[in-house]
Amino acid sequence: MKIKIPENYVSELNLYDTQASISFIKKCFEEKLSNSLNLKRVSAPLFVEKSSGLNDDLDGKANPVGFVAPNINKECVIVHSLAKWKRMALHEYGFYEGYGLYTDMNAIRKDESLDNLHSIYVDQWDWEKVINKDDRNLSYLFDIVTKIHVCILQTLDELKKKHPSINVELEKQIQFISCQELVDMYPDLDSKQREQEIVKKYKSVFLYGIGHKLSDGKPHDSRSSDYDDWNLNGDLLYYDDLLDCPIEISSMGIRVDENSLIEQLKLANEEYKKEFKYHQMIIQKQLPYTIGGGIGESRLCMLLMNKAHIGEVQSSIWDDETLKTCKEKGIIIL
């Protein structure tokens, strides 16, 4: 556990206005996102059958919370995210090319290391959109990232009209930088240090190409082998001046096709997954080609309201040291 409280930090909003603004941000951004990307809101599961292969393995190491439902005698797992479920849903619901879905996703990540930005409880907008195979390129990916960025900027503008005391400023121009370019720029730094330097420099950055090994022999970060195409994915990062660090607001990408799935499963030594129904449907070209991602709800609220700790904008469970430190510093944890 690591917690950082900025010196002389005082929230710009009281508790009442904070709660009201959480609701406002979520409603405002959700509307702008769905209109911009042509998305329809749908219901989504809190848990899936373990044997379905639909749960998101994140970095391949996270263990989901599981249970056996006695009335149906099936082993279930609480989702980490809905990265794979969404693609299956687009197929089953009959979505056409150019149209997509989004949902208000809630998850438990019990292995998460707690700090200012990380919680056991995760809430995000999970979205997915059907695309043409010809759209599986960086130009299309960057266009979608730019649209999401504009939605964030517009939401911030609306929030500041309601609360002029908020002094958050986000860089309007996104810098698109590949992980390999980042290695070339900062060869003597590790991946987190590189992120720190590049996001501090440009303020708004989309870092793409996450998963494959780079010229230093290591990937920038781990990614599951079976949803994002590692050549066509990335993280949307903003610099938080209050905490002096980058905040990842979204991880997203164009999803694997039949070829990149087989290649990445082999690289990850996970070829056994090819036997799962979901993976077979991709290999047999039964699922649509899609792009999608997750956008952190609490993190976006935290960034736009200039909060020092994610516990100020969501209810979760925290260790005693975090609660003690925040109370001493006058930070109200929900």
N, C-alpha and C positions, 0 to 999 in steps of 0.2 A: 504494500500500500504506500502510495506517495501522494501527498497533498500539498498544494502550493496556494497560499493566500497572499495576494498582492498587498503591499504595504498601504495602509490607510484605506483599504477597500470599503466602500459603502455602496450598496445597491442603489441604482438610480430610480428604482421603482419600489414602492412599499409592497407588502404581501398581497393586499387586495388587488392593486394594479398589476402585480406580477401574474396572479391567477387569471385576471381578465385578459391580459395580453397573451398568455399562453393560448387561450381559446381563440383570440383574434388572429394570431399568427397562423395557427393551424388551419382555420377556416379560410383565411385570405390566400395562403400559399396553395392549399389544396385546390381551390377554385382556379387559380392561375395556372397551376401545373396541368390539371385535367384539360383545360381549354387549349393550352399551348401544344400539348402532345397528343390531343385527341383521345383522351382516356375516359373510360367508364368505370365508376366505382363498383366493386363487387365484394361479396362476403368471402372470407378466407378462413382456413382452419387454424386453430391454436396448436393442434397436434396432428400427426400423420402416423400411419403404420410404419414401424421400423423397417420391415421387409420391402417397402415400396421403393426405397432409394430416393425419395423425394426431399428428405431433409437436407439442408445446406450444411456441409461439413466444415464451412469456413476455411480455416487453414489446414484442415485434415486431421487436426489433433483434438479439437473441442469435443467433449462428451455431453450429449444432450441429457436432459432430465427425462426419465422414462417411467412407464408404469404399465401394468397389465390390467386391462379393463375386464373384470370378472364375468360380466354378462355376455361378452363376445369372445373372451379368451384370446385376445390378440395383444401383442406387445406394441405399445405406442410410444412415441417420443414427441416432446414439446419442440416446436420448430426453433431453429436458430435464425432462419430467415426463410422466405418463400421463393428463393431464386429459381428452383426447378418446378415447384408447384404451379407457378404462374404460367410457365410455357405450356404445361399440360392443360391448364385451364383455358388458355386461348384456343387450343385445339378442340377441347370438349364443348366449349361454349360457342364455337363457330365464328370467331372474330375474323374479319377480313383484313387484307393488307392495308396498312396505314392507320389501323385502329388498335387500341390497346385497353388495358385495364389497370386499375390501381386499387390498393387496399390499405387500411390502417392496420399494420402488422404489429403484434405484441409478442415478445419472445423472452425466454429465460436463458441466459448464458452464465451458467453457474461457475465456470472456470475463469471468468473474466477477472483480470487484475484491476483493483479499484483505484481510481485517482480522480482528478478534477473532471475528466472527460469520459470515464468508463464506469458503467454500472452493471449489476447483475441483470437488471431489467432493461430491455431494449424496446423502444417504440420507433417505428419508421414507416414512411410511405414506401411500400413495395409496389413497383410498377413494371409493366411489361407491354411491349408493342410488337405487332406483326410487321415484318419488313420483307422486302424483296431480296433475293439472294444477291443481286447486284449492289444492294446497299451495304453489304458487308465490307466496309472500307472505313479508313480513318476520317475521311471527309464527312461522311454521314454521322459518325460518332461525334465529331467535334461540333457539328451543327446542333445535335441534340443537347450536348453539354452547354452550349451557348444559350439555348432556350431555357434550360433549367436555371442557369445563372441569372438570366433576365428576370425570371419569376422571383428569385430571391431578392434581387435589387428592388423590384417593384413592391414586394412585401415589406421590405425595410422602409421604403418611402411612405407607405400607408401607415406603418406603425409610428413613425416619427411625427406624422400629422396629429396623431392622437396623443403622443407623449413627446413634446419638443425637448424634454430634458435628456432624452437618449442621444448620445453623441457618437454612435457607431458610424463609421464610414467604411464602405467596401470598395475595393478597386473595381472599376467598371470593365476594364479590359482583362480577359483571361489570357494567361500565357500557357500554351500547350507545349509540354516538354516530355520527351521520352525518358524512360528509366536509364537507357544507355547513354543518352546525352548527359544525364545527371552524373553518372559515373565518370564520364570524360571531363566534366567540369570540376568535380570534387573527388579525385581519385584517392585521396588520403583519408576520406571520411567514411563512416559507415552509413547505412541507408537512412537511419533516422536523423543523423546529423546533416545529410544532404538535403533531406526534406526541410529541415529547419532553415538552412541557408537559402534555398531557392524560394520558399514561400515567404520568408522575411523580406527577400529582395523584391518580389513581384506582387505579393499580397494575395492575388487570386490566381491559382495554378491548377491546371488539370495535368496530372502526372500519369502517363499512359505506358502500356506495355508491361504489365505486372504478372509475373509467374515464371517466365523463361529465365534461365541462367544468363547473366550478363558477362561482359568481358573480364570481370573480376572473379568469375566462377560461381557467383551466387545470384539468386533472384533478388530483386529489390524487396519483395515481400512474398509470403506464401499466398497462393490462391488455390481453391479447389479446382480439380482437374476437369470437372464435368459440367460447368455452366458457362463461365466466361471464356471466350477465346483470348488466350494470353497475349496475342498480338493486337487485339482490338478492345482492350478494357482500360480502366484507369480509376483514379481517385480524384475527386474535386476537393481542393484544399483551400482554406482561407486563413489568413494570418490573424491571430487574436492578440491585439496589442496589450490587452489587460493581463493575459497569462504569458505573453512573450513566447508563443508557440503556435504551430499550425493546428487547425481543427479540420479533420476529415468530415465533411458534411455528407458526401455521397461516394459510394463505390458502385461502379456500373460498367456495362460493356455490351458489346454485341456477343450473342451467345454462340457456343460451339456448333459447328455443323458436323456432318458425318465424318469428315476427314480430320478436323482439329480435335474432335472428341477422342478418336482412336489414338492419335498422336500423343495427346496430353495424358491419357490414361496410361500409356506405355511409359512415358517419362516419369510419371508419379508412381509407377509400380502398382497400379490399381486396375489392371486389366480384368480382374474378377468382376468389376462393376458392369462390364458389358453384358452380363447376364440379367441385370435388372430390367424391368419392363420399360422404364423411362429411357434408359440408355439404348435399348434395342429399337425403340421408336425413332430416336434420332438417327441411328445408323441406317435404318431402313427408310429414312426420309418421310416418316409419317407425322412428324411434328413440324409446325411452321418455323421458319427462320425468324428470330426475334432479337430485340435489343431490350435491355431492362436494367434495373438497379434498385438500390435502397437509398432513401434520403432520411437522415436522422431527424426525427421530430424534436426530441429534447435538445439535441445539439444545435439545431437551427434556432430554437427559442433562446437557448443560452447565448449564442453568438449575437443575435439581433438585439437582445436586451442587455448585453454587456454584463453577463453574470459570471462569477468566478468559479462556480461549482455546479455540476449537472444536477446535484441534489436540490438545487434551488428551483428547478423547473420540473421535477418528476419525483414521485414517491417510490422509494426503494428501501433496501436494507443496507446499512453501513456499519463498518467496524467502529469500535469504541473510540479509537484515536481520532478518526475523522469527525465523529460527532462532538467530541470534546474540543478539538481545534476550532471547528466551525462556531461552536457556541461561544468560545472565548473571543473570537473575532467578530461576533455579532452577525454571523451568517445564518439565516434561517433555512434549515433543511426540511423539506416537506415530508 
